[in-house]
Amino acid sequence: MILVEKPPNILPAPACPATRVRIINRLDKTLRVASYDMLTNVLVGETTYNIDSDDKTLLVYWATPESRSLMLAVLEVLDGTTVIERWAQPFIYIPNASVLNLPSSDYDVVYISKVGGVTKFISNTSTAFLDPMCIVVIRKKGYLAIYDGSTKIVEVSGKSAFFELAFQVSRDVARAFANYVDNDNVISVVYKEYTLAEYLGALAYVKQLVNSLRFTNVGTTVYDVEDGYFIVKCRFYADLYSQIDWHRILAVIAGIAGVVAGVLLALASGGVSLPASYSIIIASISMISGTALVMTTLLHESPSDVVKRAEELTLRAIEEINKYKSDLYSYLDTLVAQGRITADEANTVKSYVESITSTAEESIKELNELVKKAYKEGYNKAKAEQLKWIVLSGVGGFIGGLVCRKD
């Protein structure tokens, strides 16, 4: 049996993580301690120890590289060359991280690696470590802050909030997302006209994302920017006192980071001219400044403020959807005029897009009605509890996306 006292978690300094390891009932076997770079699967270092008792305790170290990486710590009990027991756990290695001192020691800090979406939790701490490889979420009751590297994306204090978080995704990644298109006829059009891949791929990715993270979603969109990136916006509601909503926020961020990193690794392993490196992955996804509409009062206590703030987010999403349809439909018409696709093929794509965006608009409008209903019922009945569940229970479908082409 292998028992590890304190498994390596996150290492924010140029050092080798160390811990005590207890090996039971493995007399005369060998313990191998090894560490691997999880991106390249390269062995960084290894050491072996003789197990000379039935209950052996050892202080072991895992080798680390010179620069940031996502590492896999490995312990193996060997009988000759045969592995009879194995233990492994990833850890985040950021040797040049900057230190952020927090006001007290009652904060939870979560590190989400952009490589693989690996998530590490540190509880009851007064320190956070910031590095470009990580998205860092800092939280305590009534407070939430999100950092991408050393950049503060959003910081809120209150009872609850509507968040709008924006992720910048590279065009190469969006093009690979064309594999998420779930309509065979549309796939055939993309196969014929490859320039549609990145735009419809980004749209399909948003549909995939929102379907899997629909719980508190109030509007998710994506649009093209001129410098080779897409912006994916996620708008959702969160109770800043709720452990459930806290973990949902982490799921949104880790889900996006994990999918992007996975696509990049697939491209690299498939022989595509995209090197598998930490710098490439870090540059391919980043969070940009978001907004948070803080709800400092309960829904039934501030109806006009609640309704206004919900509408600010949802109406902005509808504007983006309409912009998407106008720009993409115009591009499809251009492709038809150039003879690159037929009018029927353009209509096939338009129907696919329309099915997503119409559902989006219906759900967005439904949200506003549910907010108003939550207030009206809560106010009339003089309820003392928060009524967010009335709002959230009615948002069943996904909120679709948009892609704006700029030529």
ABEGO torsion letter per residue (X at the ends): XBBBABBBABBABBBBBBBBBBBBGABGBBBBBBBBBAAAGBBABBBBBBBABABBBBBBBBBBBABBBBBBBBBBBBBEABBABBBBBBBBBBAABBBBBBABAABBBBBBBABGGBBBBBBGBABBBBBAABBBBBBBBGBBBBBBEABBABBBBEABBBBBBBBBBBAAAAAAAAAABABAAAAAAAAABAAAAAAAAAAAAAAAAAAAAAAABAEBBBBBBAAGBBBBBBBBBBBAABAAAAAAAAAAAAAAAAAAAAAAAAAAAAGBBBBBBAAAAAAABBBBBBBBBBBABBAAABAAAAAAAAAAAAAAAAAAAAAAAAAAAAAAAAAAAAGABBAAAAAAAAAAAAAAAAAAAAAAAAAAAAAAAAAAAAAAAGBABBAAAAAAAABABBBBBBBBBBX
